[in-house]
Amino acid sequence: MIGNLNHVAIVVPDLEAGTAIYRDTLGAKVSAPADIPEHGVTTVFVELPNTKIELLHPLGENSPVAKFLEKNPNGGVHHVCYEVEDIQAAAQKMVAQGARVLGSVKIGAHNKPVLFLHPKDFCGTLVELEQA
């Protein structure tokens, strides 16, 4: 059912510093920061030949990644995102298999439908599914 690894998301306490590490130290191409208010984050995408790294930074007081930074002040891996052909079919399959879908389908940072799956159902990892 899952396709390509779309990205690995890393929460960073300082978006400019995180961007500089990937751009200047590692020599990667990075996007401009983009605010995604409906998800409570500012994102920067690091483009790699076979996938992307998404740097996440809290946007607003109710940002879900702000809570992540409280527990992990240095930041860290937040989630992995896999592509699926049909997000609604994927959601139905996950529920039928007993997995917990967190919230509802929303539009993600790539302007495509996404949903999140509970980490307790996926080896302790928060999983995002994105319609390809």
CYANA upper distance limits for C-alpha pairs under 8 A (distance plus 0.5 A):
  1 MET  CA     84 VAL  CA      7.09
  1 MET  CA     90 ALA  CA      8.17
  2 ILE  CA     82 TYR  CA      6.60
  2 ILE  CA     83 GLU  CA      6.38
  2 ILE  CA     84 VAL  CA      5.70
  3 GLY  CA     82 TYR  CA      6.71
  3 GLY  CA     83 GLU  CA      5.45
  3 GLY  CA     84 VAL  CA      6.17
  3 GLY  CA     85 GLU  CA      8.34
  4 ASN  CA     82 TYR  CA      6.33
  4 ASN  CA     83 GLU  CA      5.98
  5 LEU  CA     51 THR  CA      7.00
  5 LEU  CA     80 VAL  CA      8.10
  5 LEU  CA     81 CYS  CA      6.56
  5 LEU  CA     82 TYR  CA      5.11
  5 LEU  CA     83 GLU  CA      6.90
  6 ASN  CA     51 THR  CA      6.18
  6 ASN  CA     52 LYS  CA      6.93
  6 ASN  CA     80 VAL  CA      8.37
  6 ASN  CA     81 CYS  CA      5.85
  6 ASN  CA     82 TYR  CA      5.76
  6 ASN  CA     83 GLU  CA      6.50
  6 ASN  CA    130 GLU  CA      8.42
  7 HIS  CA     51 THR  CA      6.23
  7 HIS  CA     52 LYS  CA      5.07
  7 HIS  CA     53 ILE  CA      5.76
  7 HIS  CA     54 GLU  CA      6.88
  7 HIS  CA     80 VAL  CA      6.56
  7 HIS  CA     81 CYS  CA      5.74
  7 HIS  CA     82 TYR  CA      7.78
  8 VAL  CA     52 LYS  CA      7.16
  8 VAL  CA     53 ILE  CA      5.49
  8 VAL  CA     54 GLU  CA      6.52
  8 VAL  CA     77 VAL  CA      7.80
  8 VAL  CA     78 HIS  CA      8.27
  8 VAL  CA     79 HIS  CA      6.57
  8 VAL  CA     80 VAL  CA      5.04
  8 VAL  CA     81 CYS  CA      6.74
  9 ALA  CA     53 ILE  CA      6.30
  9 ALA  CA     54 GLU  CA      4.93
  9 ALA  CA     55 LEU  CA      6.35
  9 ALA  CA     56 LEU  CA      7.23
  9 ALA  CA     77 VAL  CA      6.44
  9 ALA  CA     78 HIS  CA      5.94
  9 ALA  CA     79 HIS  CA      5.74
  9 ALA  CA     80 VAL  CA      6.63
  9 ALA  CA     81 CYS  CA      8.32
 10 ILE  CA     53 ILE  CA      7.75
 10 ILE  CA     54 GLU  CA      6.59
 10 ILE  CA     55 LEU  CA      5.51
 10 ILE  CA     56 LEU  CA      6.41
 10 ILE  CA     75 GLY  CA      7.55
 10 ILE  CA     76 GLY  CA      5.82
 10 ILE  CA     77 VAL  CA      4.82
 10 ILE  CA     78 HIS  CA      5.78
 10 ILE  CA     79 HIS  CA      7.81
 11 VAL  CA     55 LEU  CA      6.33
 11 VAL  CA     56 LEU  CA      5.05
 11 VAL  CA     57 HIS  CA      6.37
 11 VAL  CA     65 VAL  CA      7.37
 11 VAL  CA     68 PHE  CA      8.24
 11 VAL  CA     69 LEU  CA      7.83
 11 VAL  CA     75 GLY  CA      5.50
 11 VAL  CA     76 GLY  CA      5.93
 11 VAL  CA     77 VAL  CA      6.84
 11 VAL  CA     78 HIS  CA      6.56
 12 VAL  CA     18 GLY  CA      6.85
 12 VAL  CA     55 LEU  CA      6.98
 12 VAL  CA     56 LEU  CA      6.51
 12 VAL  CA     57 HIS  CA      6.21
 12 VAL  CA     69 LEU  CA      8.31
 12 VAL  CA     74 ASN  CA      7.46
 12 VAL  CA     75 GLY  CA      5.20
 12 VAL  CA     76 GLY  CA      7.35
 13 PRO  CA     57 HIS  CA      7.08
 13 PRO  CA     69 LEU  CA      7.39
 13 PRO  CA     73 PRO  CA      7.33
 13 PRO  CA     74 ASN  CA      6.80
 13 PRO  CA     75 GLY  CA      6.38
 14 ASP  CA     18 GLY  CA      6.64
 14 ASP  CA     57 HIS  CA      7.77
 15 LEU  CA     19 THR  CA      6.47
 15 LEU  CA     44 VAL  CA      8.45
 15 LEU  CA     55 LEU  CA      7.74
 15 LEU  CA     56 LEU  CA      7.92
 15 LEU  CA     57 HIS  CA      6.63
 16 GLU  CA     20 ALA  CA      6.63
 17 ALA  CA     21 ILE  CA      6.81
 18 GLY  CA     22 TYR  CA      7.16
 18 GLY  CA     55 LEU  CA      7.84
 19 THR  CA     23 ARG  CA      6.48
 19 THR  CA     30 VAL  CA      7.66
 19 THR  CA     44 VAL  CA      7.76
 19 THR  CA     55 LEU  CA      8.13
 20 ALA  CA     24 ASP  CA      5.71
 20 ALA  CA     25 THR  CA      7.44
 21 ILE  CA     25 THR  CA      5.45
 21 ILE  CA     26 LEU  CA      6.89
 22 TYR  CA     26 LEU  CA      5.42
 22 TYR  CA     27 GLY  CA      6.76
 22 TYR  CA     28 ALA  CA      6.06
 22 TYR  CA     29 LYS  CA      8.36
 22 TYR  CA     30 VAL  CA      8.00
 22 TYR  CA     46 VAL  CA      7.61
 23 ARG  CA     27 GLY  CA      5.32
 23 ARG  CA     28 ALA  CA      5.24
 23 ARG  CA     29 LYS  CA      6.53
 23 ARG  CA     30 VAL  CA      6.74
 24 ASP  CA     28 ALA  CA      7.95
 28 ALA  CA     46 VAL  CA      7.02
 28 ALA  CA     47 GLU  CA      7.15
 28 ALA  CA     48 LEU  CA      7.60
 29 LYS  CA     46 VAL  CA      6.44
 29 LYS  CA     47 GLU  CA      6.05
 29 LYS  CA     48 LEU  CA      8.16
 30 VAL  CA     44 VAL  CA      7.23
 30 VAL  CA     45 PHE  CA      6.12
 30 VAL  CA     46 VAL  CA      4.95
 30 VAL  CA     47 GLU  CA      6.58
 31 SER  CA     44 VAL  CA      6.03
 31 SER  CA     45 PHE  CA      5.77
 31 SER  CA     46 VAL  CA      7.06
 31 SER  CA     47 GLU  CA      8.42
 32 ALA  CA     44 VAL  CA      6.60
 32 ALA  CA     45 PHE  CA      8.34
 33 PRO  CA     42 THR  CA      6.88
 33 PRO  CA     43 THR  CA      5.98
 33 PRO  CA     44 VAL  CA      5.32
 34 ALA  CA     42 THR  CA      5.90
 34 ALA  CA     43 THR  CA      5.76
 34 ALA  CA     44 VAL  CA      7.06
 35 ASP  CA     40 GLY  CA      8.48
 35 ASP  CA     41 VAL  CA      6.61
 35 ASP  CA     42 THR  CA      4.75
 35 ASP  CA     43 THR  CA      6.92
 35 ASP  CA     59 LEU  CA      7.77
 36 ILE  CA     40 GLY  CA      6.62
 36 ILE  CA     41 VAL  CA      5.90
 36 ILE  CA     42 THR  CA      6.31
 36 ILE  CA     43 THR  CA      7.89
 36 ILE  CA     59 LEU  CA      8.34
 36 ILE  CA    109 ALA  CA      7.27
 37 PRO  CA     41 VAL  CA      6.82
 37 PRO  CA     42 THR  CA      8.39
 37 PRO  CA     59 LEU  CA      7.34
 37 PRO  CA     60 GLY  CA      8.37
 39 HIS  CA     63 SER  CA      7.73
 39 HIS  CA     64 PRO  CA      8.36
 39 HIS  CA    108 GLY  CA      8.41
 40 GLY  CA     58 PRO  CA      6.65
 40 GLY  CA     59 LEU  CA      5.27
 40 GLY  CA     60 GLY  CA      6.57
 40 GLY  CA     62 ASN  CA      7.32
 40 GLY  CA     63 SER  CA      4.91
 40 GLY  CA     64 PRO  CA      7.20
 40 GLY  CA     65 VAL  CA      8.23
 41 VAL  CA     56 LEU  CA      6.65
 41 VAL  CA     57 HIS  CA      5.98
 41 VAL  CA     58 PRO  CA      5.21
 41 VAL  CA     59 LEU  CA      4.97
 41 VAL  CA     60 GLY  CA      8.21
 41 VAL  CA     63 SER  CA      7.00
 41 VAL  CA     65 VAL  CA      7.80
 42 THR  CA     56 LEU  CA      6.34
 42 THR  CA     57 HIS  CA      5.68
 42 THR  CA     58 PRO  CA      6.80
 42 THR  CA     59 LEU  CA      6.33
 43 THR  CA     54 GLU  CA      6.95
 43 THR  CA     55 LEU  CA      6.01
 43 THR  CA     56 LEU  CA      5.37
 43 THR  CA     57 HIS  CA      7.02
 43 THR  CA    109 ALA  CA      8.32
 44 VAL  CA     54 GLU  CA      6.32
 44 VAL  CA     55 LEU  CA      5.61
 44 VAL  CA     56 LEU  CA      7.39
 45 PHE  CA     52 LYS  CA      6.94
 45 PHE  CA     53 ILE  CA      6.28
 45 PHE  CA     54 GLU  CA      5.14
 45 PHE  CA     55 LEU  CA      6.75
 46 VAL  CA     52 LYS  CA      5.97
 46 VAL  CA     53 ILE  CA      5.43
 46 VAL  CA     54 GLU  CA      6.76
 46 VAL  CA     55 LEU  CA      8.11
 47 GLU  CA     51 THR  CA      7.24
 47 GLU  CA     52 LYS  CA      5.34
 47 GLU  CA     53 ILE  CA      7.27
 48 LEU  CA     52 LYS  CA      5.88
 48 LEU  CA     53 ILE  CA      8.13
 56 LEU  CA     65 VAL  CA      8.05
 57 HIS  CA     65 VAL  CA      7.37
 57 HIS  CA     66 ALA  CA      8.27
 58 PRO  CA     63 SER  CA      5.91
 58 PRO  CA     64 PRO  CA      7.92
 58 PRO  CA     65 VAL  CA      6.03
 58 PRO  CA     66 ALA  CA      5.84
 59 LEU  CA     63 SER  CA      6.32
 61 GLU  CA     66 ALA  CA      8.21
 62 ASN  CA     66 ALA  CA      7.98
 63 SER  CA     67 LYS  CA      7.84
 64 PRO  CA     68 PHE  CA      7.39
 65 VAL  CA     69 LEU  CA      6.74
 66 ALA  CA     70 GLU  CA      6.83
 67 LYS  CA     71 LYS  CA      7.12
 68 PHE  CA     72 ASN  CA      6.46
 68 PHE  CA     73 PRO  CA      8.49
 68 PHE  CA     75 GLY  CA      8.18
 68 PHE  CA     78 HIS  CA      8.43
 69 LEU  CA     73 PRO  CA      5.26
 69 LEU  CA     74 ASN  CA      7.65
 69 LEU  CA     75 GLY  CA      6.34
 72 ASN  CA     76 GLY  CA      7.45
 78 HIS  CA    125 THR  CA      8.48
 78 HIS  CA    126 LEU  CA      7.40
 79 HIS  CA    125 THR  CA      6.87
 79 HIS  CA    126 LEU  CA      5.31
 79 HIS  CA    127 VAL  CA      6.09
 79 HIS  CA    128 GLU  CA      7.32
 80 VAL  CA    125 THR  CA      8.04
 80 VAL  CA    126 LEU  CA      7.22
 80 VAL  CA    127 VAL  CA      5.76
 80 VAL  CA    128 GLU  CA      6.58
 81 CYS  CA    127 VAL  CA      6.39
 81 CYS  CA    128 GLU  CA      4.94
 81 CYS  CA    129 LEU  CA      6.05
 81 CYS  CA    130 GLU  CA      7.30
 82 TYR  CA    127 VAL  CA      8.10
 82 TYR  CA    128 GLU  CA      6.87
 82 TYR  CA    129 LEU  CA      5.58
 82 TYR  CA    130 GLU  CA      6.72
 83 GLU  CA    129 LEU  CA      6.24
 83 GLU  CA    130 GLU  CA      5.37
 83 GLU  CA    131 GLN  CA      6.21
 83 GLU  CA    132 ALA  CA      5.94
 84 VAL  CA     90 ALA  CA      7.59
 84 VAL  CA    129 LEU  CA      6.93
 84 VAL  CA    130 GLU  CA      6.46
 84 VAL  CA    131 GLN  CA      5.48
 84 VAL  CA    132 ALA  CA      6.24
 85 GLU  CA    131 GLN  CA      6.00
 85 GLU  CA    132 ALA  CA      5.97
 86 ASP  CA     90 ALA  CA      6.64
 86 ASP  CA    131 GLN  CA      6.27
 86 ASP  CA    132 ALA  CA      8.20
 87 ILE  CA     91 ALA  CA      6.58
 87 ILE  CA    105 VAL  CA      8.34
 87 ILE  CA    113 PRO  CA      7.31
 87 ILE  CA    114 VAL  CA      7.48
 87 ILE  CA    115 LEU  CA      8.19
 87 ILE  CA    129 LEU  CA      7.76
 87 ILE  CA    130 GLU  CA      7.29
 87 ILE  CA    131 GLN  CA      5.78
 88 GLN  CA     92 GLN  CA      6.75
 89 ALA  CA     93 LYS  CA      6.64
 90 ALA  CA     94 MET  CA      6.61
 91 ALA  CA     95 VAL  CA      6.78
 91 ALA  CA    101 VAL  CA      7.60
 91 ALA  CA    115 LEU  CA      8.32
 92 GLN  CA     96 ALA  CA      6.60
 93 LYS  CA     97 GLN  CA      6.58
 94 MET  CA     98 GLY  CA      6.85
 94 MET  CA     99 ALA  CA      5.58
 94 MET  CA    100 ARG  CA      7.70
 94 MET  CA    101 VAL  CA      7.75
 95 VAL  CA     99 ALA  CA      5.77
 95 VAL  CA    100 ARG  CA      6.91
 95 VAL  CA    101 VAL  CA      7.50
 99 ALA  CA    117 LEU  CA      7.62
 99 ALA  CA    118 HIS  CA      7.79
 99 ALA  CA    121 ASP  CA      6.39
100 ARG  CA    117 LEU  CA      6.31
100 ARG  CA    118 HIS  CA      5.94
100 ARG  CA    121 ASP  CA      7.54
101 VAL  CA    115 LEU  CA      7.67
101 VAL  CA    116 PHE  CA      6.46
101 VAL  CA    117 LEU  CA      5.18
101 VAL  CA    118 HIS  CA      6.78
102 LEU  CA    115 LEU  CA      7.61
102 LEU  CA    116 PHE  CA      5.84
102 LEU  CA    117 LEU  CA      6.09
102 LEU  CA    118 HIS  CA      6.73
103 GLY  CA    115 LEU  CA      7.95
103 GLY  CA    116 PHE  CA      7.92
104 SER  CA    115 LEU  CA      6.92
105 VAL  CA    113 PRO  CA      6.67
105 VAL  CA    114 VAL  CA      6.01
105 VAL  CA    115 LEU  CA      5.41
106 LYS  CA    113 PRO  CA      5.95
106 LYS  CA    114 VAL  CA      5.94
106 LYS  CA    115 LEU  CA      6.97
107 ILE  CA    111 ASN  CA      6.00
107 ILE  CA    112 LYS  CA      5.75
107 ILE  CA    113 PRO  CA      4.98
107 ILE  CA    114 VAL  CA      6.38
108 GLY  CA    112 LYS  CA      6.05
108 GLY  CA    113 PRO  CA      6.49
108 GLY  CA    114 VAL  CA      6.16
108 GLY  CA    130 GLU  CA      8.32
112 LYS  CA    130 GLU  CA      7.18
112 LYS  CA    131 GLN  CA      6.68
112 LYS  CA    132 ALA  CA      8.10
113 PRO  CA    130 GLU  CA      6.38
113 PRO  CA    131 GLN  CA      6.12
114 VAL  CA    128 GLU  CA      7.17
114 VAL  CA    129 LEU  CA      5.95
114 VAL  CA    130 GLU  CA      4.90
114 VAL  CA    131 GLN  CA      6.91
115 LEU  CA    128 GLU  CA      6.14
115 LEU  CA    129 LEU  CA      5.92
115 LEU  CA    130 GLU  CA      7.32
116 PHE  CA    126 LEU  CA      7.54
116 PHE  CA    127 VAL  CA      6.12
116 PHE  CA    128 GLU  CA      4.90
116 PHE  CA    129 LEU  CA      6.82
117 LEU  CA    121 ASP  CA      7.97
117 LEU  CA    122 PHE  CA      8.25
117 LEU  CA    126 LEU  CA      6.61
117 LEU  CA    127 VAL  CA      5.65
117 LEU  CA    128 GLU  CA      6.81
117 LEU  CA    129 LEU  CA      8.43
118 HIS  CA    122 PHE  CA      7.48
118 HIS  CA    125 THR  CA      8.23
118 HIS  CA    126 LEU  CA      6.32
118 HIS  CA    127 VAL  CA      7.57
119 PRO  CA    123 CYS  CA      7.05
119 PRO  CA    124 GLY  CA      5.07
119 PRO  CA    125 THR  CA      4.92
119 PRO  CA    126 LEU  CA      4.75
119 PRO  CA    127 VAL  CA      7.26
120 LYS  CA    124 GLY  CA      5.61
120 LYS  CA    125 THR  CA      7.71
122 PHE  CA    126 LEU  CA      7.61
122 PHE  CA    127 VAL  CA      7.81
